[in-house]
Every structure is written in structure tokens, then in C-alpha cells.
Amino acid sequence: MIRLRSVDKEYDGRKVLRNLDLQVDAGEFLFVTGPSGAGKTTLLRLLYAAERPTAGEVWVGGERVDNIARARLPGLRRKVGVIFQDFKLLPERTIGENVALPLEVRSLPRREIRRKVQGLLRSVGLEHRAEKFPPSLSGGEQQRVAVARALAADPALLLADEPTGNLDADRTLEVMELLAAANARGTTVVIATHDRSLLQRYTRRVVALERGRLVSDGDSIRQAGGG
């Protein structure tokens, strides 16, 4: 599903990723961890072609995306769900309309869109807020809307940047169960997080970055640099 070959990424001469090699098979559930500034968000941005590497190759779903033509970006992004750290909800659209966006892009029947949106909002405990607008919600509620929107189109690949950062323990568990359920249905899930409690609770593959380099790759928190 994902393959990075000798990837570097620089901003203004500062290397954020260094000679990164990574392979993630279809159907895997992967945590990417590391301290602030380690390159976690940059890695995710490369995977949905919001950024291009300074050097190296980035492959997603069998397609090379580091040099993808602009006209082909919508096709790539229809296969990828993204939970952004800053949510990126449209403030002038209701919560229900935000969640419906990936379904409208696929031209699904309106009745099916309504049904899916209702189910997704129910799954994140926000069905009663469907007609509200994002600015009226708390940060944690906006985060749950972002999760619902990312899951709406049953993406082949789901990228999540600190998806539980604004949530309490109970909501964190609910969101992680939703992501695990998507993974069980076949979605490849990649979560960038510095929350060590997630790594302890979920026994999954953990890739650790430090100063842009991959420093460990395994399935335990010890291999992620501690404990």
C-alpha cells in the first residue's frame, strides 16, 4: 500500500526527513511516533501528495505520487481519508454537510448519503449536532467530526494526525475502536501520535522517527523508544 524509497524532505534548507525507507502492506495498522518536530506530519503530507519530497520516491496504492500530475490528485485523494491535526472543517457548512463531502464527491444517491452521515455521526456521539456549524463545537467535538468525515467513503488508506489529541479517555477509546473497525474492514491505517498510552494499549506495528530519521520499527512500545 505504501512504499517510500530514500526520501528526503527539506524546508528552507532544513532537512525534516532524511533518507527514509518504509513499506506498509495493505491492511496494516501502523503507528508513527516520535517527539515534536520528528517529521510525523510531514510524512503523512507526503502520502496524500500535499507535499513533494526533495528526493526519493513515494508510492501509494501502487501509484507513484511524488511526481503525480495535478489532474490526477482528486483520484488519489478519493482513496485516502485524512484526519488533520487542525481538522480542516468548512465553517460555513453544517456538521452533517462536512461529513457528507466525501460521499458527494463520489456522486452517491442523496438518500444513501443521509443514511451514512446519520450513522457516522451516531458512531461519534454527535447525531444531535448535525445541523450545527463547526465554530459552535468544542475542539473535541470538531475532532470527532473530522474522524467521521475521514471514514465516510470507506477509504483504502486512512491517515490520522494526532486523532485523539483533544479527546478525553472515553472518547479516545471510542475513536480508536472506530479506526480499528475500519482496519478490520480492510482499510490500511497510519496514525501519527506522541500519545504513549495508545502505543501501550494497542499492540500494533510502531515506527519511531527522530530528527527525520527512522530509528526503530517494531510492534512494541519498547521499540518505540521507551518503557
C-alpha positions in Angstrom: 0.0 0.0 0.0 2.8 2.4 0.9 6.4 2.4 -0.1 9.0 5.2 0.5 12.4 4.9 -1.0 15.3 7.1 0.1 13.0 10.0 0.9 14.4 13.4 1.9 12.3 16.5 2.6 13.7 19.9 3.2 12.2 23.3 4.1 14.4 26.3 3.6 17.5 24.2 3.7 16.4 22.3 6.9 16.0 18.6 6.5 12.8 17.3 8.1 13.0 13.8 6.7 16.3 12.0 6.0 16.9 9.0 3.7 13.6 7.5 4.8 12.7 3.9 3.7 9.4 2.5 4.7 7.0 -0.1 3.5 3.4 -0.6 4.8 1.4 -3.5 3.4 -2.3 -3.3 2.5 -4.5 -3.9 5.6 -1.8 -2.9 8.1 -2.4 -0.7 11.2 0.7 1.4 11.8 1.6 4.0 14.5 4.2 6.6 13.6 5.6 8.2 16.8 8.4 10.5 17.8 9.0 13.8 19.5 7.6 17.1 18.2 9.5 18.0 15.0 10.5 14.5 14.3 8.8 14.5 10.9 5.5 12.7 11.6 3.1 15.3 10.0 5.5 15.8 7.0 5.4 12.0 6.4 1.6 12.0 6.3 1.5 15.0 4.0 3.8 13.2 1.5 1.4 10.3 1.4 -1.6 12.3 0.2 0.6 14.5 -2.0 0.1 17.7 -0.1 3.9 17.9 -0.2 6.5 16.5 -2.5 9.8 15.1 -1.3 13.1 16.9 -2.0 14.5 13.5 -3.1 13.3 9.9 -3.3 10.1 8.1 -4.3 6.7 7.9 -2.6 4.3 5.1 -3.7 0.7 4.8 -2.5 -1.6 2.0 -3.7 0.8 1.0 -6.5 1.0 4.6 -7.8 4.0 6.9 -7.6 2.7 10.1 -6.0 5.8 12.2 -5.5 5.5 13.4 -9.1 1.8 12.9 -9.7 0.1 15.2 -12.2 -2.2 17.8 -10.6 -5.1 16.4 -12.7 -4.7 13.0 -11.0 -4.7 14.3 -7.4 -8.5 14.1 -7.0 -8.4 10.4 -8.0 -5.7 9.7 -5.4 -7.5 11.6 -2.6 -10.8 9.8 -3.2 -8.9 6.7 -2.0 -7.3 8.3 1.0 -9.1 9.5 4.2 -7.3 12.1 6.3 -7.8 13.2 9.8 -6.0 16.5 10.0 -4.5 17.8 13.3 -6.3 21.2 12.7 -9.5 19.4 11.5 -10.0 21.5 8.3 -13.7 21.6 8.7 -15.6 24.0 6.5 -17.0 26.6 8.8 -19.9 27.7 6.5 -21.2 24.1 6.2 -23.1 22.2 8.9 -21.5 19.2 10.6 -23.7 16.9 8.5 -22.6 18.6 5.3 -19.0 18.4 6.3 -19.3 14.6 6.8 -21.2 14.3 3.6 -18.5 15.9 1.4 -16.5 12.7 0.5 -19.8 11.0 -0.4 -21.0 13.8 -2.6 -17.7 13.7 -4.5 -18.5 10.1 -5.3 -22.0 11.1 -6.5 -23.8 8.7 -4.2 -27.6 9.0 -4.1 -28.8 11.6 -1.6 -30.8 9.1 0.4 -27.7 6.9 0.9 -25.6 10.0 1.8 -28.1 10.9 4.5 -28.2 7.4 5.9 -24.4 7.1 6.0 -24.0 10.6 7.6 -26.5 9.8 10.3 -24.7 6.5 11.1 -21.3 8.1 11.2 -22.4 11.0 13.4 -24.1 8.5 15.7 -20.9 6.5 15.9 -19.0 9.5 17.2 -21.9 10.7 19.5 -22.8 13.8 17.5 -26.0 12.9 15.8 -27.8 15.6 17.8 -25.3 18.2 16.4 -25.8 17.5 12.7 -27.3 21.0 11.9 -24.7 22.9 13.9 -21.8 24.7 12.4 -18.1 23.8 13.3 -17.4 27.1 15.2 -20.1 26.3 17.7 -18.5 23.0 18.6 -15.7 22.3 21.1 -12.3 21.2 19.9 -13.0 17.6 20.9 -16.4 17.6 19.0 -14.7 19.1 15.9 -12.1 16.3 16.2 -14.9 13.7 16.2 -16.5 15.3 13.1 -13.1 15.1 11.4 -12.9 11.4 12.2 -16.4 10.8 10.8 -15.7 12.6 7.6 -12.4 10.7 7.1 -14.3 7.4 7.5 -17.3 8.4 5.3 -16.1 7.0 2.0 -14.5 3.7 3.4 -11.0 4.8 2.1 -8.4 2.3 1.1 -5.9 4.3 3.2 -6.7 6.3 6.3 -4.1 8.8 7.6 -4.6 10.3 11.1 -2.5 13.1 12.6 -2.9 13.0 16.3 -6.6 11.9 16.0 -7.2 11.7 19.8 -5.2 14.8 20.9 -8.2 16.8 22.1 -10.3 13.9 23.5 -10.8 12.5 27.0 -10.1 8.9 27.8 -13.6 7.6 26.9 -13.8 9.4 23.6 -10.2 8.4 22.8 -11.3 4.7 23.2 -14.4 5.3 21.0 -12.4 6.9 18.2 -9.7 4.2 18.3 -12.3 1.5 18.1 -13.7 3.2 15.0 -10.3 3.2 13.4 -9.7 -0.4 14.4 -13.1 -1.3 12.9 -12.1 0.4 9.6 -8.9 -1.5 9.6 -10.8 -4.8 10.2 -12.8 -4.0 7.1 -9.6 -3.8 5.1 -8.5 -0.1 5.4 -4.8 0.5 5.9 -4.5 2.8 8.9 -1.5 5.1 9.6 -1.7 7.1 12.9 0.9 9.8 13.8 0.9 10.2 17.6 3.0 11.1 20.5 0.5 9.6 22.9 2.4 6.7 24.5 -0.8 5.4 26.2 -2.1 4.4 22.7 1.0 2.5 21.9 0.7 0.7 25.2 -3.0 -0.2 24.8 -2.8 -1.3 21.1 -0.3 -3.9 20.1 0.4 -2.7 16.6 3.4 -2.0 14.5 5.2 1.1 15.7 7.6 3.2 13.6 9.6 5.8 15.5 11.1 8.9 13.9 13.7 11.2 15.4 15.1 14.3 13.7 13.6 13.0 10.4 15.2 9.5 10.6 13.6 6.2 11.2 15.2 5.0 14.4 13.0 1.9 15.1 10.4 -0.3 13.5 8.6 -3.0 15.5 5.5 -4.0 17.4 6.1 -2.8 21.0 6.4 0.4 22.9 9.9 -0.6 23.9 11.0 -0.5 20.3 9.4 3.0 20.1 12.0 4.3 22.4 11.0 3.8 26.0 9.3 1.8 28.7 
